[in-house]
Amino acid sequence: MSKIDTIARVCHEVNRAYCAALGDTSQPLWDDAPEWQRESARLGVVLHCGGEFGPEASHARWMQHKLAEGWTYGPVKDPEKKEHPCMVPFADLPREQQAKDFIFRAVVHAMRGVV
């Protein structure tokens, strides 16, 4: 497994645990996650391994990837319709959603020198 995949897996599982703490149990295990979800995590890892970017950049990169895949804003996450409630600027996200980007960045930075 590559360094990027290892870090992306950990980021995904930390995010899954955080979501579960918020009552969102819809996040699958890394091994069960669809490829688009795993690729999204990998792209976030590549971003943060490539420089000192804040959580806003992480969200912007995530949104850019989603838009390129045809996703739009929707009040509820729906992979079939490609709709997501976080398809808004970082500043407009609820705090608990902003926290995901802070946590993701922190995990990447903690692991990038270890793995």
All heavy atoms as an XYZ file, in Angstrom:
912
protein
N       0.851     -1.174      0.000
C       0.000      0.000      0.000
C       0.900      1.242      0.000
O       1.853      1.310      0.753
C      -0.899     -0.022      1.235
C      -1.841      1.161      1.306
S      -2.952      1.146      2.732
C      -3.897     -0.315      2.437
N       0.555      2.220     -0.820
C       1.354      3.435     -0.911
C       1.156      4.318      0.322
O       0.182      4.158      1.067
C       0.973      4.224     -2.163
O      -0.278      4.867     -1.981
N       2.079      5.236      0.509
C       1.997      6.206      1.609
C       0.687      6.994      1.512
O       0.001      7.194      2.524
C       3.200      7.146      1.550
C       3.193      8.245      2.576
C       4.433      9.107      2.449
C       4.431     10.225      3.470
N       5.690     10.986      3.463
N       0.332      7.423      0.303
C      -0.900      8.191      0.094
C      -2.115      7.362      0.511
O      -2.996      7.846      1.223
C      -1.035      8.649     -1.377
C       0.119      9.570     -1.768
C      -2.388      9.319     -1.632
C       0.219     10.856     -0.983
N      -2.159      6.101      0.083
C      -3.282      5.231      0.438
C      -3.350      4.993      1.942
O      -4.440      4.966      2.519
C      -3.192      3.894     -0.282
C      -3.709      3.949     -1.706
O      -4.412      4.910     -2.064
O      -3.402      3.022     -2.479
N      -2.208      4.805      2.571
C      -2.179      4.568      4.022
C      -2.743      5.767      4.772
O      -3.599      5.617      5.651
C      -0.741      4.265      4.487
O      -0.281      3.089      3.826
C      -0.677      4.066      5.995
N      -2.283      6.955      4.412
C      -2.762      8.169      5.086
C      -4.236      8.403      4.762
O      -5.021      8.765      5.651
C      -1.893      9.386      4.716
C      -0.454      9.176      5.189
C      -2.473     10.669      5.313
C       0.526     10.234      4.697
N      -4.637      8.187      3.503
C      -6.042      8.388      3.111
C      -6.958      7.445      3.889
O      -8.041      7.844      4.326
C      -6.198      8.174      1.610
N      -6.510      6.197      4.086
C      -7.308      5.232      4.852
C      -7.512      5.728      6.286
O      -8.622      5.697      6.810
C      -6.620      3.869      4.868
C      -7.306      2.828      5.746
C      -6.467      1.565      5.858
N      -6.463      0.794      4.645
C      -7.338     -0.181      4.369
N      -8.270     -0.486      5.248
N      -7.267     -0.840      3.236
N      -6.448      6.195      6.909
C      -6.557      6.681      8.289
C      -7.465      7.915      8.340
O      -8.339      8.019      9.209
C      -5.167      6.982      8.887
C      -5.283      7.662     10.240
C      -4.361      5.691      9.005
N      -7.277      8.848      7.412
C      -8.135     10.032      7.362
C      -9.602      9.644      7.208
O     -10.477     10.200      7.888
C      -7.727     10.952      6.209
S      -6.196     11.848      6.480
N      -9.867      8.702      6.329
C     -11.238      8.237      6.105
C     -11.826      7.652      7.385
O     -12.961      7.968      7.757
C     -11.264      7.199      4.981
C     -12.615      6.609      4.762
N     -13.559      7.197      3.947
C     -13.194      5.485      5.266
C     -14.655      6.460      3.956
N     -14.459      5.412      4.744
N     -11.056      6.796      8.055
C     -11.568      6.148      9.270
C     -11.743      7.142     10.416
O     -12.703      7.026     11.194
C     -10.660      4.984      9.671
C     -10.717      3.813      8.703
C     -12.118      3.218      8.530
O     -12.934      3.238      9.480
O     -12.399      2.728      7.421
N     -10.860      8.123     10.519
C     -11.031      9.171     11.540
C     -12.297      9.971     11.230
O     -13.093     10.262     12.127
C      -9.783     10.084     11.615
C     -10.058     11.332     12.435
C      -8.597      9.312     12.183
N     -12.495     10.313      9.956
C     -13.705     11.042      9.556
C     -14.955     10.217      9.836
O     -15.969     10.736     10.310
C     -13.641     11.425      8.078
C     -14.841     12.231      7.662
O     -15.034     13.357      8.100
N     -15.663     11.657      6.798
N     -14.872      8.922      9.556
C     -16.013      8.028      9.814
C     -16.363      8.008     11.297
O     -17.532      8.102     11.678
C     -15.686      6.614      9.312
C     -16.874      5.666      9.305
C     -16.516      4.364      8.595
N     -15.582      3.571      9.365
C     -15.938      2.766     10.375
N     -17.203      2.661     10.724
N     -15.031      2.072     11.012
N     -15.338      7.959     12.149
C     -15.561      7.960     13.601
C     -16.149      9.298     14.055
O     -17.057      9.338     14.894
C     -14.250      7.680     14.333
N     -15.635     10.394     13.498
C     -16.155     11.724     13.838
C     -17.627     11.827     13.417
O     -18.467     12.294     14.198
C     -15.316     12.817     13.179
C     -15.865     14.205     13.414
C     -15.756     14.814     14.670
C     -16.496     14.899     12.395
C     -16.267     16.078     14.885
C     -17.009     16.164     12.607
C     -16.896     16.755     13.856
O     -17.417     18.004     14.074
N     -17.944     11.372     12.209
C     -19.327     11.406     11.740
C     -20.226     10.571     12.656
O     -21.335     10.998     12.993
C     -19.415     10.899     10.301
S     -18.759     12.050      9.083
N     -19.753      9.406     13.048
C     -20.537      8.550     13.948
C     -20.800      9.250     15.272
O     -21.899      9.153     15.838
C     -19.822      7.222     14.162
N     -19.803     10.000     15.765
C     -19.989     10.747     17.026
C     -21.067     11.812     16.878
O     -21.732     12.175     17.862
C     -18.669     11.376     17.459
N     -21.254     12.297     15.650
C     -22.293     13.297     15.374
C     -23.648     12.654     15.070
O     -24.628     13.346     14.828
C     -21.886     14.175     14.184
C     -20.651     15.051     14.363
C     -20.333     15.780     13.060
C     -20.847     16.042     15.505
N     -23.678     11.310     15.038
C     -24.918     10.600     14.755
C     -25.072     10.166     13.309
O     -26.085      9.582     12.937
N     -24.063     10.439     12.472
C     -24.086     10.042     11.065
C     -23.349      8.720     10.921
O     -22.124      8.682     10.925
C     -23.426     11.119     10.204
C     -23.283     10.724      8.742
O     -23.791      9.651      8.339
O     -22.651     11.493      7.983
N     -24.105      7.654     10.798
C     -23.497      6.326     10.670
C     -23.514      5.841      9.219
O     -23.379      4.650      8.962
C     -24.224      5.310     11.572
O     -25.609      5.288     11.206
C     -24.080      5.676     13.040
N     -23.650      6.768      8.286
C     -23.732      6.398      6.868
C     -22.378      6.157      6.219
O     -22.312      5.660      5.091
C     -24.475      7.484      6.082
O     -23.692      8.670      6.011
N     -21.291      6.504      6.901
C     -19.964      6.370      6.301
C     -19.498      4.912      6.367
O     -19.428      4.335      7.444
C     -18.948      7.256      7.039
C     -19.293      8.731      7.035
C     -19.323      9.307      5.638
O     -18.445      9.030      4.816
N     -20.328     10.085      5.343
N     -19.172      4.314      5.213
C     -18.706      2.922      5.219
C     -17.241      2.821      5.644
O     -16.503      3.812      5.622
C     -18.852      2.502      3.749
C     -18.669      3.783      2.993
C     -19.265      4.867      3.865
N     -16.835      1.626      6.008
C     -15.425      1.347      6.236
C     -14.657      1.633      4.947
O     -15.218      1.549      3.851
C     -15.228     -0.120      6.605
C     -15.793     -0.581      7.943
C     -15.819     -2.103      7.995
C     -14.973     -0.011      9.069
N     -13.361      1.945      5.065
C     -12.529      2.219      3.890
C     -12.659      1.107      2.844
O     -12.837      1.374      1.660
C     -11.071      2.393      4.330
C     -10.108      2.526      3.194
C      -9.362      1.533      2.631
C      -9.785      3.722      2.476
N      -8.584      2.050      1.603
C      -8.830      3.384      1.492
C     -10.212      5.052      2.575
C      -8.285      4.319      0.624
C      -9.666      5.982      1.701
C      -8.716      5.612      0.732
N     -12.559     -0.130      3.274
C     -12.605     -1.253      2.328
C     -13.949     -1.384      1.626
O     -14.032     -1.975      0.551
C     -12.261     -2.564      3.027
C     -10.792     -2.642      3.418
O      -9.958     -1.973      2.774
O     -10.476     -3.372      4.380
N     -15.004     -0.854      2.235
C     -16.346     -0.916      1.649
C     -16.737      0.372      0.940
O     -17.794      0.436      0.310
C     -17.382     -1.215      2.740
C     -17.154     -2.565      3.410
O     -16.603     -3.474      2.744
O     -17.505     -2.705      4.593
N     -15.912      1.393      1.054
C     -16.239      2.697      0.465
C     -16.142      2.636     -1.057
O     -15.275      1.947     -1.600
C     -15.288      3.769      1.005
N     -17.027      3.367     -1.735
C     -16.917      3.403     -3.200
C     -15.613      4.079     -3.616
O     -15.054      4.895     -2.878
C     -18.135      4.228     -3.637
C     -18.598      4.941     -2.422
C     -18.134      4.171     -1.231
N     -15.151      3.765     -4.805
C     -13.873      4.296     -5.280
C     -13.860      5.823     -5.303
O     -12.841      6.430     -4.988
C     -13.532      3.723     -6.654
C     -12.198      4.196     -7.213
C     -10.995      3.953     -6.305
O     -10.977      2.962     -5.545
O     -10.053      4.773     -6.355
N     -14.984      6.467     -5.648
C     -15.003      7.933     -5.683
C     -14.705      8.514     -4.301
O     -14.067      9.557     -4.198
C     -16.324      8.486     -6.240
C     -17.559      8.150     -5.449
C     -18.449      7.148     -5.701
C     -18.044      8.815     -4.279
N     -19.450      7.139     -4.756
C     -19.221      8.162     -3.868
C     -17.596      9.900     -3.515
C     -19.970      8.552     -2.759
C     -18.331     10.292     -2.407
C     -19.499      9.623     -2.033
N     -15.145      7.838     -3.259
C     -14.916      8.324     -1.902
C     -13.452      8.122     -1.498
O     -12.843      9.013     -0.906
C     -15.849      7.592     -0.933
C     -15.994      8.267      0.403
C     -17.120      7.642      1.214
O     -17.344      6.432      1.154
N     -17.809      8.469      1.971
N     -12.888      6.990     -1.848
C     -11.479      6.749     -1.549
C     -10.587      7.708     -2.346
O      -9.610      8.243     -1.815
C     -11.116      5.289     -1.842
C     -11.767      4.312     -0.860
C     -11.202      2.913     -0.967
N     -11.272      2.364     -2.291
C     -12.214      1.526     -2.728
N     -13.180      1.139     -1.914
N     -12.185      1.065     -3.961
N     -10.937      7.952     -3.613
C     -10.158      8.875     -4.437
C     -10.220     10.294     -3.875
O      -9.223     11.023     -3.889
C     -10.645      8.850     -5.894
C      -9.858      9.735     -6.818
C      -8.376      9.370     -6.949
O      -7.962      8.257     -6.553
O      -7.614     10.222     -7.442
N     -11.349     10.696     -3.362
C     -11.486     12.016     -2.759
C     -10.536     12.160     -1.573
O      -9.869     13.191     -1.416
C     -12.935     12.241     -2.309
O     -13.088     13.502     -1.719
N     -10.441     11.126     -0.756
C      -9.519     11.157      0.386
C      -8.069     11.222     -0.096
O      -7.259     11.981      0.449
C      -9.734      9.934      1.276
N      -7.746     10.440     -1.119
C      -6.376     10.465     -1.658
C      -6.003     11.857     -2.160
O      -4.891     12.339     -1.918
C      -6.240      9.462     -2.806
C      -6.236      8.023     -2.378
C      -6.014      7.110     -3.595
N      -6.420      5.772     -3.299
C      -7.538      5.179     -3.760
N      -8.349      5.810     -4.590
N      -7.816      3.943     -3.418
N      -6.919     12.504     -2.864
C      -6.642     13.850     -3.389
C      -6.408     14.843     -2.255
O      -5.556     15.729     -2.364
C      -7.786     14.312     -4.290
C      -7.904     13.582     -5.621
C      -9.200     13.984     -6.337
C      -6.705     13.859     -6.503
N      -7.144     14.708     -1.166
C      -6.930     15.563     -0.005
C      -5.563     15.341      0.616
O      -4.886     16.288      1.022
N      -5.144     14.094      0.666
C      -3.817     13.766      1.206
C      -2.734     14.376      0.326
O      -1.782     14.988      0.822
C      -3.635     12.239      1.340
C      -2.189     11.892      1.686
C      -4.589     11.670      2.383
N      -2.878     14.232     -0.982
C      -1.890     14.795     -1.910
C      -1.791     16.306     -1.713
O      -0.690     16.864     -1.669
C      -2.243     14.441     -3.372
C      -1.404     15.238     -4.352
C      -2.064     12.945     -3.608
N      -2.921     16.976     -1.577
C      -2.918     18.425     -1.340
C      -2.097     18.774     -0.113
O      -1.183     19.591     -0.165
C      -4.349     18.946     -1.173
C      -4.452     20.407     -0.727
C      -4.172     21.347     -1.887
C      -5.816     20.692     -0.123
N      -2.411     18.139      1.007
C      -1.768     18.508      2.269
C      -0.332     18.003      2.382
O       0.458     18.574      3.125
C      -2.622     18.074      3.458
C      -3.852     18.899      3.595
N      -3.822     20.244      3.904
C      -5.157     18.588      3.423
C      -5.048     20.714      3.933
N      -5.880     19.733      3.642
N       0.019     16.969      1.656
C       1.419     16.530      1.629
C       2.258     17.462      0.756
O       3.482     17.496      0.877
C       1.527     15.094      1.119
S       1.091     13.846      2.343
N       1.594     18.217     -0.103
C       2.303     19.077     -1.046
C       2.568     20.486     -0.566
O       3.163     21.277     -1.292
N       2.147     20.819      0.627
C       2.392     22.178      1.115
C       1.606     22.493      2.363
O       0.902     21.648      2.904
N       1.748     23.715      2.786
C       1.060     24.190      3.992
C      -0.240     24.878      3.588
O      -0.259     26.070      3.294
C       1.966     25.152      4.767
C       3.177     24.493      5.382
C       2.818     23.430      6.412
O       1.863     23.616      7.195
O       3.493     22.383      6.418
N      -1.302     24.112      3.531
C      -2.611     24.629      3.163
C      -3.548     24.497      4.346
O      -3.482     23.530      5.096
C      -3.176     23.864      1.964
C      -2.312     23.946      0.743
C      -1.467     22.899      0.400
C      -2.326     25.073     -0.049
C      -0.661     22.964     -0.721
C      -1.516     25.159     -1.182
C      -0.687     24.100     -1.518
N      -4.431     25.452      4.494
C      -5.391     25.426      5.593
C      -6.600     24.566      5.279
O      -6.728     24.014      4.183
N      -7.494     24.469      6.240
C      -8.695     23.657      6.041
C      -9.588     24.197      4.924
O     -10.287     23.432      4.268
C      -9.390     23.696      7.394
C      -8.829     24.883      8.094
C      -7.447     25.063      7.570
N      -9.538     25.519      4.695
C     -10.337     26.096      3.611
C      -9.901     25.526      2.262
O     -10.734     25.258      1.397
C     -10.210     27.630      3.590
C     -10.674     28.303      4.857
C      -9.584     28.396      5.938
O      -8.475     27.869      5.752
O      -9.875     28.999      6.981
N      -8.597     25.351      2.086
C      -8.073     24.787      0.831
C      -8.517     23.338      0.668
O      -8.812     22.894     -0.442
C      -6.550     24.886      0.800
N      -8.570     22.624      1.767
C      -9.014     21.231      1.731
C     -10.462     21.169      1.246
O     -10.803     20.370      0.372
C      -8.895     20.616      3.128
O      -9.160     19.245      3.097
N     -11.299     22.032      1.788
C     -12.708     22.048      1.375
C     -12.844     22.484     -0.083
O     -13.612     21.889     -0.844
C     -13.528     22.963      2.287
C     -14.975     23.003      1.904
N     -15.811     21.923      2.069
C     -15.718     23.982      1.326
C     -17.026     22.233      1.620
N     -16.992     23.478      1.162
N     -12.086     23.503     -0.481
C     -12.141     23.989     -1.863
C     -11.719     22.895     -2.840
O     -12.349     22.706     -3.892
C     -11.265     25.229     -2.030
N     -10.671     22.140     -2.498
C     -10.215     21.039     -3.344
C     -11.283     19.952     -3.427
O     -11.597     19.433     -4.477
C      -8.893     20.467     -2.800
C      -8.182     19.557     -3.758
C      -8.277     18.049     -3.493
N      -8.864     17.629     -2.264
C      -9.937     16.811     -2.189
N     -10.528     16.371     -3.269
N     -10.418     16.435     -1.033
N     -11.894     19.646     -2.297
C     -12.970     18.650     -2.247
C     -14.134     19.092     -3.134
O     -14.651     18.307     -3.938
C     -13.427     18.455     -0.796
C     -14.631     17.588     -0.650
C     -14.654     16.223     -0.568
C     -15.991     18.016     -0.583
N     -15.951     15.774     -0.448
C     -16.788     16.865     -0.452
C     -16.611     19.267     -0.616
C     -18.170     16.912     -0.357
C     -17.996     19.320     -0.519
C     -18.764     18.148     -0.399
N     -14.535     20.361     -3.003
C     -15.642     20.878     -3.795
C     -15.321     20.880     -5.283
O     -16.162     20.516     -6.116
C     -16.010     22.293     -3.342
C     -17.432     22.363     -2.835
S     -17.883     23.998     -2.261
C     -18.286     24.810     -3.768
N     -14.099     21.250     -5.628
C     -13.677     21.273     -7.029
C     -13.779     19.872     -7.635
O     -14.266     19.699     -8.748
C     -12.249     21.803     -7.119
C     -11.707     21.920     -8.514
C     -10.275     22.437     -8.507
O      -9.448     21.995     -7.708
N      -9.992     23.382     -9.382
N     -13.327     18.885     -6.880
C     -13.403     17.497     -7.337
C     -14.863     17.069     -7.511
O     -15.221     16.439     -8.510
C     -12.678     16.586     -6.336
C     -12.687     15.151     -6.707
N     -11.977     14.637     -7.760
C     -13.340     14.095     -6.150
C     -12.180     13.329     -7.843
N     -13.014     12.981     -6.876
N     -15.689     17.406     -6.557
C     -17.114     17.062     -6.633
C     -17.777     17.715     -7.844
O     -18.534     17.071     -8.574
C     -17.851     17.483     -5.357
C     -17.530     16.631     -4.155
C     -18.244     15.329     -4.272
C     -18.184     14.543     -3.011
N     -18.043     13.120     -3.251
N     -17.517     19.009     -8.040
C     -18.100     19.728     -9.178
C     -17.683     19.083    -10.497
O     -18.503     18.928    -11.401
C     -17.691     21.200     -9.152
C     -18.361     22.054     -8.077
C     -17.665     23.406     -7.959
C     -19.852     22.226     -8.374
N     -16.412     18.693    -10.588
C     -15.906     18.054    -11.807
C     -16.613     16.719    -12.074
O     -16.732     16.301    -13.225
C     -14.397     17.843    -11.709
N     -17.074     16.091    -11.014
C     -17.782     14.814    -11.160
C     -19.290     14.994    -11.321
O     -20.037     14.026    -11.350
C     -17.495     13.919     -9.956
C     -16.065     13.413     -9.926
C     -15.858     12.379     -8.838
O     -16.550     12.429     -7.796
O     -14.992     11.514     -9.032
N     -19.753     16.267    -11.373
C     -21.169     16.527    -11.602
C     -22.026     16.690    -10.360
O     -23.254     16.732    -10.450
N     -21.401     16.796     -9.186
C     -22.156     16.974     -7.960
C     -22.647     18.415     -7.856
O     -22.009     19.340     -8.352
C     -21.302     16.646     -6.736
C     -21.052     15.182     -6.539
C     -20.290     14.368     -7.319
C     -21.550     14.360     -5.480
N     -20.273     13.092     -6.811
C     -21.039     13.057     -5.688
C     -22.360     14.603     -4.381
C     -21.330     12.004     -4.826
C     -22.645     13.555     -3.521
C     -22.142     12.264     -3.750
N     -23.784     18.591     -7.187
C     -24.350     19.912     -6.921
C     -24.814     19.964     -5.475
O     -24.806     18.949     -4.768
C     -25.552     20.202     -7.843
O     -26.558     19.209     -7.610
C     -25.156     20.218     -9.309
N     -25.248     21.159     -5.072
C     -25.799     21.308     -3.724
C     -27.135     20.569     -3.639
O     -27.942     20.593     -4.571
C     -26.017     22.783     -3.373
C     -26.757     22.933     -2.071
C     -26.066     22.869     -0.866
C     -28.135     23.070     -2.042
C     -26.740     22.955      0.349
C     -28.823     23.159     -0.841
C     -28.128     23.095      0.348
O     -28.800     23.174      1.528
N     -27.349     19.931     -2.508
C     -28.633     19.317     -2.174
C     -28.751     19.295     -0.671
O     -27.741     19.219      0.032
N     -29.949     19.374     -0.131
C     -30.124     19.455      1.329
C     -29.686     18.196      2.077
O     -29.387     18.242      3.263
C     -31.616     19.723      1.513
C     -32.248     19.226      0.248
C     -31.221     19.420     -0.835
N     -29.608     17.075      1.350
C     -29.220     15.790      1.937
C     -28.206     15.127      1.008
O     -28.357     15.175     -0.213
C     -30.452     14.864      2.109
C     -30.045     13.502      2.639
C     -31.487     15.508      3.007
N     -27.186     14.506      1.582
C     -26.206     13.787      0.756
C     -26.900     12.631      0.045
O     -27.518     11.779      0.680
C     -25.061     13.264      1.632
C     -23.984     12.540      0.844
C     -22.876     12.064      1.761
C     -21.847     11.237      1.023
N     -20.811     10.748      1.937
N     -26.789     12.632     -1.281
C     -27.414     11.600     -2.095
C     -26.475     11.248     -3.245
O     -26.444     11.936     -4.265
C     -28.754     12.098     -2.639
C     -29.530     11.023     -3.388
O     -28.916     10.073     -3.923
O     -30.768     11.142     -3.438
N     -25.671     10.180     -3.082
C     -24.725      9.792     -4.128
C     -25.386      9.465     -5.472
O     -24.796      9.677     -6.518
C     -24.019      8.563     -3.560
C     -24.198      8.666     -2.091
C     -25.530      9.339     -1.897
N     -26.610      8.961     -5.438
C     -27.313      8.636     -6.678
C     -27.604      9.898     -7.490
O     -27.420      9.921     -8.703
C     -28.621      7.888     -6.385
C     -28.423      6.556     -5.696
C     -27.683      5.557     -6.557
O     -27.958      5.480     -7.768
O     -26.805      4.844     -6.016
N     -28.057     10.950     -6.806
C     -28.361     12.223     -7.466
C     -27.129     13.125     -7.566
O     -27.192     14.178     -8.178
C     -29.436     12.977     -6.687
C     -30.799     12.345     -6.694
C     -31.762     13.226     -5.908
C     -33.152     12.650     -5.836
N     -34.032     13.497     -4.991
N     -26.044     12.714     -6.905
C     -24.826     13.521     -6.815
C     -25.132     14.888     -6.203
O     -24.761     15.927     -6.732
C     -24.141     13.660     -8.169
C     -23.540     12.363     -8.680
C     -22.700     12.586     -9.899
C     -21.962     11.312    -10.273
N     -21.018     11.516    -11.349
N     -25.807     14.845     -5.055
C     -26.126     16.054     -4.301
C     -25.500     15.962     -2.914
O     -25.441     14.879     -2.325
C     -27.633     16.237     -4.165
C     -28.326     16.526     -5.472
C     -29.823     16.719     -5.335
O     -30.391     16.382     -4.269
O     -30.433     17.194     -6.297
N     -25.048     17.111     -2.414
C     -24.385     17.142     -1.102
C     -24.639     18.492     -0.433
O     -24.500     19.527     -1.072
C     -22.879     16.932     -1.298
C     -22.186     16.425     -0.087
N     -22.090     17.132      1.079
C     -21.543     15.249      0.134
C     -21.420     16.433      1.966
N     -21.081     15.267      1.409
N     -24.995     18.483      0.846
C     -25.259     19.746      1.544
C     -24.006     20.580      1.825
O     -24.118     21.760      2.170
C     -25.925     19.301      2.855
C     -25.447     17.905      3.064
C     -25.267     17.324      1.688
N     -22.826     20.016      1.651
C     -21.583     20.758      1.906
C     -21.030     21.421      0.652
O     -19.913     21.949      0.670
C     -20.535     19.836      2.531
S     -20.980     19.283      4.186
N     -21.802     21.450     -0.417
C     -21.372     22.108     -1.648
C     -21.628     23.618     -1.538
O     -22.376     24.213     -2.315
C     -22.110     21.506     -2.856
C     -21.779     20.055     -3.117
S     -20.110     19.797     -3.723
C     -20.218     20.489     -5.354
N     -21.003     24.206     -0.544
C     -21.090     25.642     -0.259
C     -19.688     26.110      0.129
O     -18.832     25.293      0.473
C     -22.099     25.942      0.880
C     -23.512     25.504      0.499
C     -21.677     25.273      2.184
N     -19.433     27.415      0.103
C     -18.123     27.897      0.550
C     -17.834     27.465      1.993
O     -18.756     27.316      2.814
C     -18.243     29.420      0.446
C     -19.325     29.646     -0.565
C     -20.279     28.500     -0.387
N     -16.547     27.291      2.296
C     -16.120     26.841      3.624
C     -16.756     27.675      4.739
O     -17.239     27.129      5.729
C     -14.592     26.898      3.730
C     -14.051     26.405      5.036
C     -13.890     25.050      5.268
C     -13.702     27.293      6.047
C     -13.397     24.582      6.481
C     -13.204     26.837      7.257
C     -13.056     25.474      7.473
N     -16.762     28.992      4.576
C     -17.292     29.891      5.612
C     -18.778     29.651      5.883
O     -19.267     29.974      6.976
C     -17.062     31.344      5.217
N     -19.489     29.078      4.913
C     -20.923     28.825      5.074
C     -21.234     27.450      5.646
O     -22.395     27.138      5.904
C     -21.641     28.986      3.729
C     -21.585     30.411      3.203
O     -21.343     31.346      4.002
O     -21.766     30.590      1.985
N     -20.214     26.636      5.838
C     -20.421     25.313      6.431
C     -20.728     25.441      7.916
O     -20.173     26.309      8.602
C     -19.154     24.458      6.287
C     -18.787     23.950      4.917
C     -17.398     23.310      4.956
C     -19.815     22.958      4.401
N     -21.558     24.549      8.446
C     -21.721     24.494      9.902
C     -20.391     24.146     10.554
O     -19.545     23.471      9.944
C     -22.739     23.363     10.112
C     -23.390     23.144      8.789
C     -22.396     23.570      7.747
N     -20.173     24.586     11.774
C     -18.910     24.354     12.474
C     -18.500     22.881     12.497
O     -17.335     22.555     12.333
C     -18.995     24.870     13.918
C     -18.859     26.350     14.036
C     -17.492     26.609     14.617
N     -17.354     27.932     15.172
C     -16.602     28.857     14.588
N     -15.996     28.597     13.477
N     -16.473     30.028     15.141
N     -19.465     21.987     12.727
C     -19.113     20.561     12.800
C     -18.643     20.040     11.446
O     -17.873     19.081     11.387
C     -20.262     19.714     13.355
C     -21.515     19.685     12.529
C     -22.502     20.814     12.824
O     -22.191     21.714     13.632
O     -23.592     20.787     12.238
N     -19.075     20.652     10.356
C     -18.580     20.269      9.032
C     -17.203     20.888      8.769
O     -16.338     20.254      8.171
C     -19.577     20.676      7.943
C     -20.900     19.933      8.023
C     -20.728     18.430      7.928
O     -19.957     17.920      7.114
N     -21.456     17.698      8.761
N     -16.998     22.119      9.216
C     -15.677     22.738      9.100
C     -14.641     21.914      9.863
O     -13.501     21.769      9.417
C     -15.694     24.169      9.646
C     -16.417     25.154      8.780
C     -16.362     26.567      9.352
O     -15.766     26.815     10.403
N     -16.992     27.500      8.654
N     -15.057     21.377     10.996
C     -14.138     20.590     11.829
C     -13.559     19.404     11.054
O     -12.399     19.035     11.273
C     -14.845     20.103     13.092
N     -14.315     18.823     10.136
C     -13.816     17.696      9.346
C     -12.550     18.082      8.583
O     -11.614     17.289      8.489
C     -14.876     17.213      8.355
C     -16.047     16.514      8.980
C     -16.999     16.091      7.873
C     -18.242     15.454      8.395
N     -19.123     15.024      7.290
N     -12.538     19.303      8.037
C     -11.372     19.749      7.273
C     -10.178     20.019      8.181
O      -9.032     19.743      7.813
C     -11.723     20.979      6.435
C     -12.711     20.646      5.327
O     -12.374     19.779      4.506
O     -13.802     21.230      5.297
N     -10.419     20.546      9.375
C      -9.339     20.746     10.340
C      -8.757     19.402     10.766
O      -7.535     19.229     10.841
C      -9.856     21.493     11.586
C      -9.993     22.967     11.409
C     -11.205     23.526     11.016
C      -8.924     23.819     11.645
C     -11.347     24.901     10.856
C      -9.048     25.194     11.497
C     -10.267     25.734     11.097
N      -9.637     18.434     11.032
C      -9.206     17.107     11.477
C      -8.438     16.395     10.357
O      -7.373     15.826     10.600
C     -10.413     16.272     11.955
C     -11.010     16.893     13.224
C     -10.016     14.816     12.187
C     -12.389     16.366     13.590
N      -8.973     16.434      9.140
C      -8.320     15.789      8.003
C      -6.905     16.323      7.846
O      -5.937     15.561      7.743
C      -9.141     16.047      6.728
C      -8.664     15.275      5.533
C      -9.271     14.087      5.180
C      -7.615     15.731      4.755
C      -8.841     13.363      4.067
C      -7.175     15.023      3.650
C      -7.797     13.836      3.309
N      -6.768     17.649      7.848
C      -5.463     18.285      7.696
C      -4.512     17.854      8.810
O      -3.350     17.531      8.569
C      -5.618     19.800      7.685
C      -4.317     20.548      7.522
C      -4.549     22.072      7.645
N      -3.307     22.791      7.445
C      -2.387     22.977      8.391
N      -2.569     22.488      9.604
N      -1.279     23.642      8.118
N      -5.002     17.831     10.033
C      -4.166     17.461     11.174
C      -3.670     16.022     11.062
O      -2.501     15.737     11.356
C      -4.941     17.650     12.479
N      -4.532     15.122     10.627
C      -4.136     13.720     10.472
C      -3.059     13.588      9.395
O      -2.048     12.910      9.593
C      -5.354     12.817     10.161
C      -4.913     11.411      9.776
C      -6.303     12.771     11.347
N      -3.259     14.259      8.264
C      -2.255     14.188      7.196
C      -0.916     14.712      7.698
O       0.123     14.069      7.518
C      -2.695     14.974      5.938
C      -1.562     15.032      4.910
C      -3.938     14.357      5.319
N      -0.934     15.866      8.352
C       0.321     16.453      8.829
C       0.989     15.586      9.891
O       2.218     15.492      9.928
C       0.086     17.883      9.326
C      -0.024     18.877      8.223
N       0.990     19.722      7.873
C      -1.038     19.132      7.351
C       0.620     20.471      6.843
N      -0.617     20.123      6.517
N       0.192     14.928     10.725
C       0.762     14.054     11.744
C       1.388     12.800     11.134
O       2.407     12.316     11.622
C      -0.325     13.653     12.747
N       0.793     12.313     10.065
C       1.245     11.046      9.480
C       2.280     11.181      8.382
O       3.032     10.246      8.133
C       0.046     10.268      8.932
C      -0.890      9.779     10.008
S      -2.076      8.618      9.315
C      -1.006      7.248      8.882
N       2.334     12.317      7.724
C       3.176     12.410      6.521
C       4.657     12.198      6.801
O       5.381     11.748      5.925
C       2.930     13.715      5.766
C       3.392     14.955      6.464
C       3.032     16.184      5.665
N       3.550     17.363      6.333
C       3.408     18.574      5.894
N       2.740     18.788      4.777
N       3.896     19.595      6.558
N       5.095     12.481      7.999
C       6.492     12.243      8.329
C       6.744     10.901      8.993
O       7.887     10.517      9.222
N       5.680     10.169      9.270
C       5.786      8.902      9.986
C       5.709      7.705      9.045
O       6.388      6.707      9.222
C       4.677      8.804     11.064
C       4.728      7.471     11.773
C       4.772      9.945     12.033
N       4.845      7.807      8.061
C       4.579      6.675      7.158
C       5.659      6.618      6.087
O       6.082      7.587      5.542
C       3.191      6.825      6.498
C       2.933      5.684      5.547
C       2.114      6.858      7.553
